[in-house]
C-alpha cells in the first residue's frame, strides 16, 4: 500500500468525520463559513493530493471559516500557493500547501508518520507544528473553536479577551479542549494546552499532555523542549537536560537547535551548582554543541537581551543573558549586562 492509499477502516473513519463536518457546516452560524462545490474527478487527479485529503475536496472545493480567517484553498490555488512558499524557503520536499490561517500555512507533508500528523502548520517563523490528523479533522476542530468564540448570532464574545487583546487563559484552554474534542490526537493543539497548564503551575497535568503529544509525534522538537521546561520546574535537572538535548537532536534548524542545547547547558549548570559532579562536563558538551550550530549564539543573545531591556522587559532580558552565559560563561558584555540587570530594583 502506498503512502497515499487508505485502508478500509481509515476510509470509513474519514467519511464519518466528513459527514459530521457537512452537518456542522449546515447548522453553523450563517455568514461565518463558505464552501466550494465538489471538485471534478479530473481536477482531483491532476492535484495529486493524498487519498484521504482528496475526500474533502471531492465534497468541497475549498472551505472558508470565520469570514476567511481560516481557509482550505480551492484546487486551482494550491499549486501557486505551494510554489510561492517553496520560493520563500519554508517548505520541505514533498510539502503541498493546502490552506492558511492568518499568516500561518497548512501543508500536507510527504511523510505524515515522521511529522506526527497529516496536516502540518508552518508558522510565521517557519516552525513546523503537527496540527491535525486530517484536513477534515482540522476543519472540524476550527469549527469547534467558532462555537466557543461566537454566539448564536455570529457576534464575538468580548468577555473572552483580556485588556491586551489576548484570549483569557481560561478561554484559551476551553478553545483547545474543544479543538481536541474533534481531533483528540492532534499534537499541536495538545502541546498548546500543556504549555498553558505549565504556565499555570499545573505541572502534573502538563506532563501528562506532553506524554500524549510525544506518543503520536515522537520527533516533535517543541514537545521535547516543553517536557524539559516541565522537568526543570520539578527540579529534575538531568531529565530536563536530556529532554532539551532530544529537542536539539530532532530539530533541523541550526538556530533552534542551538537554543535547545543552550537550555541543556543551563540546566546542567544548575545541577552542577547543586553538587552533581558530572553536570559541569555535560554543560560544556552542550555549550560546544550550541556553538557548532550557531557560532554567534552568545552575541545574538546579547543583542536580544538589550532589545528586551529597551522595551522595559528585564525578566525576558535576564532569561536571554542566562542562556547566553550558559554557552559562553566568560562573555564580558553578557557578564556586564547581568550585573546591570541584577542592580535593577524588582518590579511590583
C-alpha positions in Angstrom: 0.0 0.0 0.0 1.4 3.4 -0.9 1.7 6.3 1.5 -1.3 8.0 -0.3 -3.6 5.0 -0.1 -6.1 4.3 2.7 -7.1 1.1 4.3 -10.9 0.4 4.6 -11.1 1.4 8.3 -9.3 4.7 7.7 -11.6 5.5 4.8 -14.7 4.8 6.9 -13.4 7.0 9.7 -12.7 9.9 7.4 -16.0 9.6 5.6 -17.8 9.6 9.0 -15.8 12.7 10.0 -16.7 14.3 6.7 -20.4 13.6 7.2 -20.0 15.2 10.6 -18.3 18.2 9.1 -21.1 18.6 6.5 -23.7 18.5 9.2 -21.9 21.2 11.3 -21.4 23.4 8.3 -25.1 23.2 7.5 -26.0 24.2 11.1 -23.2 26.7 11.8 -24.0 30.4 12.3 -24.7 32.0 9.0 -22.0 34.2 7.4 -19.1 32.6 9.3 -18.3 30.0 6.6 -18.4 29.4 2.9 -17.7 26.2 0.8 -17.0 25.5 -2.8 -18.8 23.0 -5.0 -17.5 19.5 -5.4 -14.2 19.3 -7.3 -14.3 17.2 -10.5 -12.6 13.9 -10.7 -10.2 15.2 -13.3 -9.2 18.2 -11.2 -8.6 15.9 -8.2 -6.4 13.6 -10.2 -4.4 16.5 -11.5 -3.9 17.9 -8.0 -2.1 14.8 -6.7 -3.4 15.1 -3.2 -3.2 12.1 -0.8 -6.3 10.0 -1.0 -7.5 10.9 2.5 -7.3 14.6 1.8 -8.9 14.2 -1.6 -12.1 13.0 0.1 -12.7 16.5 1.4 -12.1 18.3 -2.0 -14.4 15.7 -3.6 -17.1 17.2 -1.5 -16.0 20.8 -1.1 -13.5 22.5 -3.5 -12.3 24.9 -0.8 -13.7 25.9 2.6 -13.6 29.3 4.4 -14.3 29.7 8.1 -14.7 32.8 10.3 -15.1 35.1 7.3 -12.0 33.8 5.6 -9.7 33.8 8.7 -9.1 30.1 8.1 -9.1 28.6 4.6 -8.6 25.5 2.7 -7.8 26.6 -0.8 -9.8 25.5 -3.9 -7.7 23.2 -6.1 -6.9 26.0 -8.6 -5.0 27.9 -5.9 -2.9 25.0 -4.4 -0.1 24.8 -7.0 0.6 28.6 -6.9 0.5 28.7 -3.1 2.9 25.8 -2.9 5.3 27.4 -5.4 5.2 30.7 -3.5 6.0 29.0 -0.2 8.7 26.9 -1.8 10.3 30.1 -3.2 10.3 31.6 0.3 12.2 28.5 1.6 9.7 27.4 4.2 8.8 24.0 2.7 10.3 20.6 2.9 10.5 18.2 -0.1 7.0 16.9 -0.9 5.0 19.5 1.0 1.7 20.6 -0.5 0.3 23.9 0.7 -3.5 23.5 1.0 -4.6 26.3 3.3 -3.9 29.1 5.7 -5.0 30.7 8.9 -3.9 34.3 9.3 -0.2 34.3 8.4 0.2 30.5 9.1 0.2 27.9 6.3 -1.4 24.4 6.4 0.6 21.9 4.5 0.3 18.2 3.7 3.7 16.7 4.4 5.3 13.9 2.3 5.6 11.7 5.4 2.8 12.1 8.0 4.3 9.4 10.2 7.6 11.2 10.6 5.8 14.5 11.2 3.3 13.2 13.6 0.2 14.4 11.7 -1.3 14.5 8.3 -1.6 18.3 8.4 1.3 20.5 9.5 1.1 24.1 10.3 4.0 26.4 9.3 4.2 29.5 11.4 5.5 33.0 10.5 8.9 31.9 11.9 8.8 28.8 9.7 8.3 26.5 12.7 6.6 23.2 11.8 3.8 22.1 14.1 1.9 18.8 13.6 -1.6 20.3 13.6 -4.3 17.8 12.7 -4.8 14.1 11.9 -6.6 15.1 8.6 -7.9 18.2 6.8 -11.4 17.0 7.7 -10.5 17.0 11.4 -8.7 20.3 11.0 -11.9 21.9 9.8 -14.0 20.2 12.4 -11.7 21.5 15.1 -11.7 25.0 13.9 -15.5 24.9 13.7 -15.4 23.8 17.3 -13.4 26.9 18.1 -16.0 29.0 16.3 -18.7 27.7 18.7 -16.6 29.0 21.6 -15.7 32.3 20.1 -19.1 33.4 18.6 -22.6 33.4 19.9 -25.7 32.1 18.1 -26.0 35.5 16.2 -22.4 35.4 14.9 -21.2 38.0 17.4 -17.8 37.7 19.0 -17.8 37.0 22.8 -15.8 40.0 24.1 -15.6 38.6 27.6 -13.1 36.0 26.3 -10.5 38.8 25.7 -8.2 40.5 28.2 -7.2 44.1 28.3 -4.3 43.4 25.9 -6.4 41.9 23.3 -5.4 38.3 24.0 -7.6 35.4 25.0 -8.1 34.9 28.7 -6.2 31.7 29.9 -9.5 30.0 30.8 -11.0 30.8 27.4 -7.8 29.6 25.6 -8.0 26.3 27.5 -11.6 25.9 26.5 -10.8 26.6 22.9 -8.1 24.0 22.9 -10.2 21.4 24.6 -13.0 22.0 22.2 -10.5 21.5 19.3 -9.3 18.3 20.9 -12.9 17.1 21.2 -12.9 16.8 17.4 -9.3 15.7 16.9 -8.2 14.0 20.1 -4.7 13.1 18.9 -3.8 16.4 17.3 -0.3 17.1 18.7 -0.1 20.9 18.1 -3.2 21.9 20.0 -2.5 19.5 22.8 1.0 20.9 23.2 -0.5 24.4 23.5 -2.7 23.1 26.2 0.3 21.6 28.0 2.1 24.9 27.8 -0.9 26.7 29.4 -1.0 24.1 32.2 2.7 24.6 32.9 2.4 28.4 33.0 -0.4 27.9 35.5 1.8 25.7 37.7 -0.2 22.6 36.9 2.9 20.6 36.1 1.5 17.1 36.6 -1.3 17.8 34.1 1.2 19.4 31.7 3.4 16.3 31.8 0.5 14.0 31.0 -0.5 16.1 28.0 3.1 16.1 26.7 3.3 12.3 27.0 0.2 12.1 24.8 1.8 14.5 22.2 5.0 12.5 22.0 3.2 9.3 21.7 1.9 10.4 18.3 4.7 12.8 17.4 7.9 11.4 18.9 10.2 13.6 16.8 8.4 16.9 17.6 11.2 19.2 18.9 8.9 21.7 20.6 7.3 18.9 22.6 10.6 17.7 23.9 11.5 21.3 24.8 8.2 21.7 26.7 8.9 18.5 28.5 12.3 19.9 29.5 10.7 23.1 30.9 8.2 21.0 33.0 11.0 18.7 34.3 13.1 21.8 35.2 10.2 23.2 37.1 10.0 19.9 39.0 13.8 20.2 39.9 14.6 17.2 37.7 17.6 18.8 36.1 19.2 15.8 34.5 16.0 14.6 33.0 15.3 18.1 31.8 18.8 18.3 30.2 18.1 15.1 28.3 14.8 16.4 27.1 16.4 19.7 25.8 19.1 17.6 24.1 16.4 15.5 22.5 14.7 18.6 21.1 18.0 19.7 19.6 18.5 16.2 18.1 15.2 16.3 16.3 15.5 19.9 15.1 16.9 20.5 11.6 17.1 24.3 12.1 20.5 25.2 13.4 19.2 28.3 15.2 16.6 26.5 17.2 18.9 23.5 17.9 21.5 26.0 19.3 18.8 27.3 21.6 17.8 23.9 22.8 21.4 23.0 23.5 21.8 26.2 25.5 18.9 25.2 27.7 20.5 21.8 28.2 23.7 23.6 29.2 21.8 25.9 31.6 20.1 23.1 33.5 23.3 21.2 33.6 25.0 24.2 35.3 22.1 24.4 37.7 22.6 20.7 38.6 26.4 21.3 39.0 25.6 24.1 41.5 23.6 21.5 43.4 26.5 19.2 43.7 26.2 17.0 40.6 29.8 16.1 39.8 29.2 15.2 36.2 26.9 18.0 35.3 29.8 20.5 34.6 31.1 18.2 31.9 27.6 17.9 30.4 27.2 21.6 30.4 30.4 22.1 28.5 29.4 19.5 26.0 26.1 21.1 25.3 27.7 24.6 25.1 30.1 23.4 22.5 27.2 21.8 20.5 25.3 25.1 20.7 28.3 27.0 19.3 28.7 24.4 16.5 25.1 25.1 15.5 25.5 28.8 15.8 28.9 30.3 16.5 27.4 33.8 17.2 24.9 32.4 19.7 26.2 34.5 22.7 26.4 37.7 20.8 22.9 37.2 19.4 21.6 36.7 23.0 23.3 39.9 24.0 21.6 41.8 21.2 18.2 40.3 22.0 18.6 41.0 25.8 19.4 44.7 25.1 16.3 44.9 22.9 14.2 43.4 25.7 15.6 45.8 28.2 14.8 48.8 25.9 11.2 47.6 25.9 11.3 47.5 29.7 11.1 43.8 30.0 14.1 43.0 32.3 12.8 39.5 33.1 13.0 38.5 29.4 16.3 40.1 29.1 17.7 38.2 32.1 16.5 34.9 30.5 18.4 35.6 27.3 21.5 36.6 29.3 21.4 33.4 31.4 21.2 31.3 28.2 24.0 33.2 26.6 26.2 32.7 29.6 25.4 29.0 29.8 27.1 28.8 26.4 29.8 31.4 26.8 30.3 31.9 30.6 33.2 34.4 30.1 31.5 36.7 27.6 32.3 40.1 29.0 29.4 42.1 27.7 26.9 39.5 28.8 28.5 39.5 32.3 28.3 43.3 32.4 24.6 43.2 31.4 23.9 40.6 34.0 25.4 42.9 36.7 23.2 45.8 35.4 20.1 43.6 35.5 20.9 42.4 39.0 21.2 46.0 40.1 17.7 46.9 38.9 15.0 47.3 41.5 12.4 44.5 41.4 9.2 45.5 39.6 5.9 45.3 41.5 
